Amino acid sequence: MTEQKEQKYDINYYAELIEQTDHMIDPVNGLSYHLEGEVWIPDIALEPELTEDDRPTWPWGVRRRDYLKEHRSCLYLDMLMTGEIWKHMRDVQEQAQNRLDTMIPRMAAEQGVTEELKKADLLLWVGMMNNIKASVEETIYADLIYA
């Protein structure tokens, strides 16, 4: 096993590759390289940058990103380096918005917050709706942002 390891790092092996072509695959790390002048450059391509329209500018995806950056930095950096962070932020945003859109009307109906209440006592209606919205946002933070 040591002989195989030594063979991988043998300078003669690399010298033979250099003489044969201007491209090589490193047996140690499996990366492909191309020759530019006298320098071997790894053939690594990043995914194309998203346009401003594709990037999330809404609150839930950004809150998730900020949480990952502050408290789960390894996961954040991994997602950032692989380009998955934007997709993840969009997914979190969609899930959060779906929860807001479905849970607020359902909870309002369960608690009797109706248009009739709004006409009869506006301040009570506003207070109850704010309470419902805060409850739904707490579940979003617990289930999606801080998960």
MILOZA-307565 format. One record per residue: residue number from 0; residue in three letters; x, y, z of N, C-alpha, C, O in turn. Coordinates in steps of 0.1 Angstrom, whole numbers, plus 5000, padded with zeros to 4 digits. Layout:
[NUM, ala, [X, Y, Z], [X, Y, Z], [X, Y, Z], [X, Y, Z]]
...
// end
This chain:
[0, met, [5008, 4988, 5000], [5000, 5000, 5000], [5009, 5013, 5000], [5005, 5022, 4993]]
[1, thr, [5020, 5012, 5007], [5029, 5024, 5007], [5035, 5026, 4994], [5038, 5037, 4989]]
[2, glu, [5038, 5015, 4987], [5044, 5016, 4973], [5034, 5023, 4964], [5038, 5031, 4955]]
[3, gln, [5021, 5020, 4965], [5011, 5027, 4956], [5011, 5042, 4959], [5010, 5050, 4950]]
[4, lys, [5011, 5045, 4972], [5011, 5059, 4976], [5023, 5066, 4971], [5022, 5077, 4966]]
[5, glu, [5035, 5060, 4972], [5047, 5066, 4967], [5047, 5068, 4952], [5052, 5077, 4947]]
[6, gln, [5040, 5058, 4945], [5040, 5059, 4931], [5031, 5070, 4926], [5034, 5077, 4916]]
[7, lys, [5020, 5073, 4934], [5011, 5084, 4930], [5019, 5098, 4931], [5016, 5107, 4923]]
[8, tyr, [5028, 5099, 4940], [5035, 5111, 4942], [5049, 5111, 4935], [5057, 5121, 4937]]
[9, asp, [5051, 5101, 4927], [5064, 5100, 4920], [5065, 5111, 4909], [5056, 5112, 4900]]
[10, ile, [5076, 5119, 4910], [5077, 5130, 4900], [5079, 5125, 4886], [5075, 5132, 4877]]
[11, asn, [5085, 5114, 4884], [5087, 5108, 4871], [5073, 5106, 4864], [5072, 5107, 4852]]
[12, tyr, [5063, 5101, 4872], [5050, 5099, 4866], [5044, 5111, 4860], [5039, 5111, 4849]]
[13, tyr, [5045, 5122, 4868], [5040, 5135, 4863], [5048, 5140, 4851], [5043, 5146, 4841]]
[14, ala, [5061, 5138, 4851], [5070, 5142, 4840], [5066, 5135, 4827], [5066, 5141, 4816]]
[15, glu, [5062, 5122, 4828], [5058, 5115, 4816], [5045, 5120, 4811], [5043, 5122, 4799]]
[16, leu, [5036, 5124, 4820], [5023, 5130, 4816], [5025, 5143, 4809], [5019, 5146, 4798]]
[17, ile, [5034, 5151, 4814], [5036, 5164, 4808], [5042, 5163, 4794], [5038, 5171, 4785]]
[18, glu, [5050, 5153, 4792], [5056, 5151, 4778], [5046, 5147, 4769], [5047, 5150, 4757]]
[19, gln, [5036, 5140, 4773], [5026, 5134, 4764], [5015, 5143, 4759], [5011, 5143, 4747]]
[20, thr, [5011, 5152, 4768], [4999, 5160, 4764], [4999, 5173, 4772], [5007, 5175, 4781]]
[21, asp, [4990, 5182, 4768], [4988, 5195, 4776], [4976, 5194, 4785], [4972, 5204, 4791]]
[22, his, [4971, 5182, 4786], [4960, 5179, 4796], [4964, 5167, 4804], [4971, 5158, 4799]]
[23, met, [4960, 5167, 4817], [4963, 5155, 4825], [4952, 5154, 4836], [4946, 5164, 4840]]
[24, ile, [4951, 5142, 4842], [4942, 5140, 4853], [4951, 5135, 4864], [4958, 5125, 4863]]
[25, asp, [4950, 5142, 4875], [4958, 5139, 4887], [4953, 5126, 4894], [4941, 5126, 4898]]
[26, pro, [4961, 5116, 4895], [4956, 5104, 4901], [4953, 5105, 4916], [4946, 5097, 4922]]
[27, val, [4959, 5115, 4922], [4957, 5117, 4937], [4944, 5123, 4940], [4937, 5118, 4948]]
[28, asn, [4940, 5134, 4933], [4928, 5140, 4936], [4917, 5139, 4925], [4906, 5143, 4927]]
[29, gly, [4921, 5133, 4914], [4911, 5131, 4903], [4907, 5143, 4895], [4899, 5142, 4886]]
[30, leu, [4914, 5154, 4897], [4911, 5167, 4890], [4918, 5166, 4876], [4929, 5161, 4875]]
[31, ser, [4911, 5173, 4867], [4917, 5174, 4853], [4924, 5188, 4853], [4919, 5198, 4858]]
[32, tyr, [4935, 5188, 4846], [4943, 5200, 4845], [4947, 5203, 4830], [4948, 5193, 4822]]
[33, his, [4948, 5215, 4827], [4953, 5219, 4813], [4965, 5228, 4815], [4967, 5235, 4825]]
[34, leu, [4974, 5228, 4805], [4987, 5235, 4806], [4985, 5249, 4799], [4981, 5250, 4788]]
[35, glu, [4989, 5259, 4807], [4989, 5273, 4802], [5003, 5278, 4804], [5007, 5282, 4815]]
[36, gly, [5011, 5278, 4793], [5025, 5282, 4795], [5032, 5271, 4802], [5033, 5260, 4798]]
[37, glu, [5037, 5275, 4814], [5044, 5265, 4822], [5036, 5261, 4835], [5041, 5255, 4844]]
[38, val, [5024, 5266, 4836], [5016, 5264, 4848], [5004, 5255, 4845], [4997, 5256, 4835]]
[39, trp, [5002, 5245, 4853], [4990, 5236, 4852], [4978, 5242, 4859], [4979, 5245, 4871]]
[40, ile, [4968, 5245, 4852], [4955, 5251, 4857], [4945, 5240, 4859], [4942, 5233, 4849]]
[41, pro, [4938, 5239, 4871], [4927, 5229, 4872], [4915, 5233, 4864], [4912, 5245, 4863]]
[42, asp, [4909, 5223, 4858], [4897, 5225, 4850], [4885, 5225, 4859], [4878, 5215, 4860]]
[43, ile, [4883, 5236, 4865], [4871, 5238, 4875], [4862, 5249, 4869], [4867, 5260, 4866]]
[44, ala, [4850, 5246, 4868], [4840, 5255, 4863], [4829, 5258, 4874], [4824, 5248, 4879]]
[45, leu, [4827, 5270, 4877], [4816, 5273, 4886], [4803, 5275, 4879], [4803, 5277, 4867]]
[46, glu, [4792, 5273, 4886], [4779, 5274, 4879], [4777, 5289, 4876], [4782, 5298, 4884]]
[47, pro, [4770, 5292, 4865], [4769, 5306, 4862], [4761, 5314, 4873], [4753, 5308, 4880]]
[48, glu, [4765, 5326, 4875], [4759, 5335, 4885], [4744, 5337, 4881], [4741, 5338, 4869]]
[49, leu, [4736, 5338, 4891], [4722, 5341, 4888], [4721, 5356, 4886], [4728, 5364, 4891]]
[50, thr, [4711, 5359, 4878], [4708, 5373, 4875], [4701, 5379, 4887], [4697, 5372, 4896]]
[51, glu, [4700, 5392, 4888], [4693, 5399, 4899], [4679, 5394, 4901], [4673, 5394, 4912]]
[52, asp, [4672, 5391, 4889], [4658, 5387, 4889], [4657, 5373, 4896], [4647, 5370, 4902]]
[53, asp, [4667, 5365, 4894], [4666, 5351, 4899], [4670, 5351, 4914], [4666, 5341, 4921]]
[54, arg, [4677, 5360, 4919], [4682, 5360, 4933], [4670, 5364, 4942], [4662, 5373, 4939]]
[55, pro, [4669, 5358, 4953], [4658, 5361, 4963], [4661, 5375, 4969], [4672, 5378, 4974]]
[56, thr, [4651, 5383, 4969], [4652, 5396, 4976], [4641, 5397, 4986], [4639, 5408, 4992]]
[57, trp, [4634, 5387, 4989], [4623, 5387, 4999], [4629, 5383, 5013], [4640, 5378, 5014]]
[58, pro, [4621, 5384, 5023], [4626, 5383, 5036], [4630, 5369, 5041], [4640, 5367, 5047]]
[59, trp, [4622, 5359, 5038], [4625, 5346, 5044], [4637, 5339, 5039], [4645, 5333, 5047]]
[60, gly, [4640, 5340, 5026], [4652, 5334, 5021], [4665, 5341, 5026], [4675, 5334, 5029]]
[61, val, [4664, 5354, 5027], [4675, 5362, 5033], [4677, 5359, 5048], [4689, 5358, 5052]]
[62, arg, [4666, 5357, 5055], [4667, 5354, 5069], [4674, 5340, 5071], [4682, 5338, 5080]]
[63, arg, [4670, 5331, 5063], [4676, 5317, 5063], [4691, 5318, 5060], [4699, 5312, 5067]]
[64, arg, [4695, 5326, 5050], [4709, 5327, 5046], [4717, 5334, 5058], [4728, 5329, 5061]]
[65, asp, [4711, 5344, 5064], [4718, 5351, 5075], [4720, 5341, 5087], [4730, 5342, 5094]]
[66, tyr, [4709, 5333, 5090], [4711, 5323, 5100], [4722, 5313, 5097], [4730, 5311, 5106]]
[67, leu, [4722, 5308, 5085], [4732, 5299, 5082], [4746, 5305, 5083], [4756, 5299, 5088]]
[68, lys, [4748, 5317, 5078], [4760, 5324, 5078], [4765, 5326, 5092], [4777, 5325, 5095]]
[69, glu, [4756, 5330, 5101], [4760, 5333, 5115], [4762, 5320, 5124], [4771, 5320, 5132]]
[70, his, [4753, 5311, 5123], [4753, 5299, 5132], [4757, 5286, 5126], [4761, 5277, 5134]]
[71, arg, [4756, 5284, 5113], [4760, 5272, 5107], [4770, 5275, 5095], [4767, 5271, 5084]]
[72, ser, [4781, 5281, 5098], [4790, 5286, 5088], [4795, 5276, 5079], [4797, 5278, 5067]]
[73, cys, [4798, 5264, 5084], [4803, 5253, 5075], [4793, 5249, 5064], [4796, 5248, 5052]]
[74, leu, [4781, 5248, 5068], [4770, 5244, 5059], [4768, 5256, 5049], [4766, 5254, 5037]]
[75, tyr, [4768, 5268, 5054], [4767, 5280, 5046], [4778, 5281, 5035], [4775, 5283, 5023]]
[76, leu, [4790, 5279, 5040], [4801, 5280, 5030], [4801, 5268, 5020], [4804, 5271, 5008]]
[77, asp, [4797, 5256, 5024], [4795, 5245, 5015], [4785, 5249, 5004], [4787, 5247, 4992]]
[78, met, [4773, 5254, 5009], [4763, 5257, 4999], [4767, 5269, 4990], [4764, 5269, 4978]]
[79, leu, [4774, 5278, 4996], [4779, 5290, 4988], [4789, 5285, 4977], [4788, 5290, 4966]]
[80, met, [4798, 5276, 4981], [4809, 5272, 4971], [4803, 5263, 4960], [4808, 5263, 4949]]
[81, thr, [4792, 5255, 4964], [4786, 5247, 4953], [4775, 5254, 4945], [4770, 5248, 4936]]
[82, gly, [4772, 5266, 4950], [4761, 5273, 4942], [4747, 5270, 4946], [4738, 5274, 4940]]
[83, glu, [4746, 5262, 4957], [4732, 5257, 4961], [4725, 5268, 4970], [4713, 5266, 4972]]
[84, ile, [4732, 5278, 4974], [4726, 5287, 4984], [4714, 5294, 4978], [4704, 5296, 4985]]
[85, trp, [4715, 5298, 4966], [4704, 5306, 4960], [4692, 5297, 4958], [4680, 5302, 4961]]
[86, lys, [4694, 5285, 4954], [4682, 5276, 4952], [4676, 5273, 4966], [4664, 5272, 4967]]
[87, his, [4685, 5271, 4976], [4680, 5269, 4990], [4672, 5281, 4995], [4661, 5279, 5001]]
[88, met, [4677, 5292, 4992], [4669, 5304, 4997], [4656, 5306, 4990], [4646, 5309, 4996]]
[89, arg, [4655, 5303, 4977], [4643, 5303, 4970], [4633, 5293, 4975], [4621, 5295, 4977]]
[90, asp, [4638, 5281, 4978], [4630, 5270, 4984], [4624, 5274, 4997], [4612, 5272, 5000]]
[91, val, [4632, 5280, 5006], [4628, 5284, 5019], [4617, 5295, 5017], [4607, 5295, 5024]]
[92, gln, [4620, 5304, 5008], [4610, 5315, 5006], [4596, 5310, 5001], [4586, 5314, 5006]]
[93, glu, [4597, 5300, 4992], [4584, 5295, 4987], [4577, 5287, 4998], [4565, 5289, 4999]]
[94, gln, [4584, 5279, 5006], [4577, 5272, 5017], [4571, 5282, 5027], [4560, 5280, 5032]]
[95, ala, [4579, 5292, 5030], [4574, 5302, 5040], [4562, 5309, 5035], [4552, 5311, 5042]]
[96, gln, [4562, 5313, 5023], [4551, 5321, 5017], [4539, 5312, 5016], [4527, 5316, 5018]]
[97, asn, [4541, 5299, 5013], [4529, 5290, 5012], [4523, 5288, 5026], [4511, 5287, 5027]]
[98, arg, [4532, 5287, 5036], [4526, 5286, 5050], [4518, 5298, 5054], [4508, 5297, 5060]]
[99, leu, [4524, 5310, 5051], [4517, 5322, 5054], [4503, 5323, 5047], [4493, 5326, 5053]]
[100, asp, [4503, 5319, 5034], [4491, 5320, 5026], [4480, 5310, 5031], [4468, 5312, 5029]]
[101, thr, [4485, 5298, 5036], [4475, 5288, 5040], [4471, 5289, 5055], [4460, 5287, 5059]]
[102, met, [4481, 5292, 5063], [4478, 5291, 5078], [4471, 5303, 5083], [4463, 5302, 5092]]
[103, ile, [4474, 5315, 5078], [4467, 5327, 5083], [4452, 5327, 5081], [4445, 5329, 5090]]
[104, pro, [4447, 5324, 5069], [4433, 5323, 5067], [4426, 5312, 5075], [4415, 5313, 5081]]
[105, arg, [4433, 5300, 5076], [4428, 5289, 5084], [4427, 5292, 5099], [4417, 5290, 5105]]
[106, met, [4437, 5298, 5104], [4437, 5302, 5118], [4427, 5313, 5121], [4421, 5313, 5132]]
[107, ala, [4426, 5322, 5111], [4416, 5333, 5113], [4402, 5327, 5114], [4393, 5331, 5122]]
[108, ala, [4399, 5318, 5105], [4386, 5311, 5105], [4383, 5304, 5118], [4372, 5304, 5123]]
[109, glu, [4394, 5297, 5123], [4392, 5289, 5135], [4390, 5298, 5147], [4383, 5294, 5156]]
[110, gln, [4396, 5310, 5147], [4394, 5319, 5158], [4382, 5329, 5157], [4380, 5337, 5165]]
[111, gly, [4375, 5327, 5146], [4363, 5336, 5144], [4367, 5350, 5139], [4359, 5359, 5142]]
[112, val, [4378, 5352, 5133], [4381, 5365, 5128], [4376, 5366, 5114], [4381, 5361, 5104]]
[113, thr, [4365, 5374, 5113], [4357, 5374, 5100], [4356, 5389, 5096], [4360, 5398, 5103]]
[114, glu, [4350, 5391, 5084], [4348, 5404, 5079], [4338, 5411, 5087], [4338, 5424, 5089]]
[115, glu, [4328, 5404, 5093], [4318, 5410, 5102], [4325, 5416, 5114], [4321, 5427, 5118]]
[116, leu, [4335, 5409, 5120], [4342, 5414, 5131], [4350, 5426, 5127], [4351, 5436, 5135]]
[117, lys, [4355, 5426, 5115], [4363, 5438, 5110], [4354, 5450, 5109], [4358, 5461, 5113]]
[118, lys, [4342, 5448, 5105], [4333, 5459, 5104], [4328, 5464, 5118], [4326, 5476, 5120]]
[119, ala, [4326, 5454, 5127], [4321, 5458, 5140], [4331, 5464, 5149], [4329, 5474, 5156]]
[120, asp, [4343, 5458, 5149], [4354, 5463, 5159], [4367, 5462, 5152], [4374, 5451, 5153]]
[121, leu, [4371, 5472, 5145], [4383, 5472, 5137], [4396, 5469, 5145], [4405, 5462, 5141]]
[122, leu, [4397, 5476, 5157], [4409, 5474, 5165], [4410, 5460, 5170], [4421, 5455, 5171]]
[123, leu, [4399, 5454, 5174], [4400, 5440, 5179], [4404, 5431, 5167], [4412, 5422, 5169]]
[124, trp, [4399, 5433, 5155], [4402, 5425, 5143], [4417, 5427, 5140], [4424, 5417, 5137]]
[125, val, [4422, 5439, 5140], [4436, 5441, 5137], [4445, 5434, 5148], [4455, 5428, 5144]]
[126, gly, [4441, 5435, 5160], [4449, 5429, 5171], [4449, 5414, 5169], [4460, 5407, 5171]]
[127, met, [4438, 5408, 5166], [4437, 5393, 5164], [4445, 5389, 5152], [4452, 5378, 5152]]
[128, met, [4444, 5396, 5141], [4451, 5393, 5129], [4466, 5394, 5131], [4474, 5386, 5126]]
[129, asn, [4471, 5404, 5138], [4485, 5406, 5141], [4490, 5394, 5150], [4501, 5389, 5148]]
[130, asn, [4481, 5390, 5159], [4485, 5378, 5168], [4486, 5366, 5159], [4495, 5358, 5161]]
[131, ile, [4477, 5364, 5150], [4477, 5352, 5141], [4490, 5352, 5133], [4497, 5342, 5131]]
[132, lys, [4492, 5364, 5127], [4504, 5365, 5118], [4517, 5362, 5126], [4526, 5355, 5121]]
[133, ala, [4518, 5367, 5138], [4530, 5365, 5147], [4531, 5350, 5150], [4542, 5345, 5150]]
[134, ser, [4520, 5343, 5152], [4520, 5329, 5155], [4525, 5321, 5143], [4534, 5312, 5145]]
[135, val, [4521, 5324, 5132], [4525, 5318, 5119], [4540, 5320, 5117], [4547, 5311, 5113]]
[136, glu, [4544, 5333, 5119], [4558, 5336, 5117], [4567, 5328, 5127], [4578, 5324, 5123]]
[137, glu, [4562, 5326, 5139], [4570, 5318, 5149], [4572, 5304, 5144], [4583, 5298, 5145]]
[138, thr, [4562, 5298, 5138], [4563, 5285, 5133], [4572, 5284, 5121], [4580, 5275, 5119]]
[139, ile, [4572, 5295, 5113], [4581, 5295, 5101], [4596, 5296, 5106], [4605, 5289, 5101]]
[140, tyr, [4598, 5305, 5116], [4612, 5306, 5121], [4616, 5292, 5127], [4627, 5288, 5125]]
[141, ala, [4607, 5286, 5135], [4611, 5273, 5141], [4614, 5262, 5131], [4623, 5254, 5132]]
[142, asp, [4605, 5261, 5121], [4605, 5250, 5112], [4614, 5252, 5100], [4620, 5242, 5095]]
[143, leu, [4616, 5264, 5095], [4623, 5266, 5083], [4636, 5274, 5085], [4646, 5271, 5079]]
[144, ile, [4635, 5285, 5092], [4647, 5294, 5093], [4658, 5288, 5103], [4669, 5287, 5099]]
[145, tyr, [4654, 5284, 5114], [4663, 5279, 5124], [4665, 5264, 5124], [4671, 5258, 5133]]
[146, ala, [4660, 5257, 5114], [4661, 5242, 5114], [4674, 5238, 5109], [4677, 5226, 5107]]
// end
